[in-house]
Amino acid sequence: MRGLLIPLLLLSLGLHGAARAGDYLTIQQGALPLVFSVPHGGDVPLAGEPERVKGIKVKDDRVNELATAIQRQLREKSGKQAYLVGANISRKYVDFNRKAEEAYESPAAAPVYAAYYAALRGAVDTVRQQPGALLVDIHGQSFDKGAIFRGTGSGLTAQNTPFYGQPNGLITRLEAGGLNVLPKAADEKETHFSGGTIVRVFGYQNPQGIDSVQLEFGANWRADAERIEQTATVVADALLAHLRAAGYR
């Protein structure tokens, strides 16, 4: 998931020496009013530092590959891609979907965490005024391998109703493409994976936020390269339909 990197951002926050900027984060510039966050797909160790003792440390398998495939599909279908901020660094050292006091234990991880959020803030600020502006926080889960869980804090971080609109709501189109998204209705509360720190920091309930949704892709939807491509095709189509329905041209 190597893209257009912004090493100066990381260097300005204190990352230098043996660890290159691109070792820890991937940051891609976009042209669509879409922002992808991929916080748990990395496996790069934090140089010379111990793993976290507390918290979940499991990698979300193949989510970086899924995000890469969605970007490729967006470019093929529209000539443009989303803004993207993704983790190359392992969740064993930093969990970007937690508040800073819970996200890492080594002080050396602080500038990496800060750079991730700074890059997301820059992207959100860039797209905020555009029709359909949306942050999608991409995760993987094995709780229900055949499901994709919507997480918006039950409507706190995004306006759910447009997602279920006919015929081009985001979730309507995901379902039409054969994906199984839960919950099935805009007003149905989330019982699993309701959205973490990232969507709550950048969500539309905040004055400087935008609609933000966490999508937890079950293992079946990212099982191998063929399934990832199939999933990415449906997701890209649904995102572009969402933008068109919102008036983006």
Secondary structure as UniProt FT lines:
FT   HELIX           7..12
FT   TURN            13..14
FT   TURN            17..18
FT   HELIX           21..24
FT   STRAND          25..28
FT   STRAND          34..38
FT   TURN            39..40
FT   TURN            47..48
FT   TURN            61..62
FT   HELIX           63..78
FT   STRAND          83..87
FT   STRAND          89..90
FT   TURN            91..93
FT   TURN            96..97
FT   HELIX           100..103
FT   HELIX           107..109
FT   HELIX           110..127
FT   TURN            128..129
FT   TURN            131..132
FT   STRAND          134..141
FT   TURN            145..146
FT   STRAND          148..151
FT   TURN            153..156
FT   HELIX           160..163
FT   TURN            166..168
FT   HELIX           170..176
FT   TURN            177..178
FT   STRAND          181..182
FT   TURN            186..187
FT   HELIX           197..202
FT   TURN            204..205
FT   TURN            207..208
FT   STRAND          211..218
FT   HELIX           219..222
FT   HELIX           225..245
FT   TURN            246..247
//
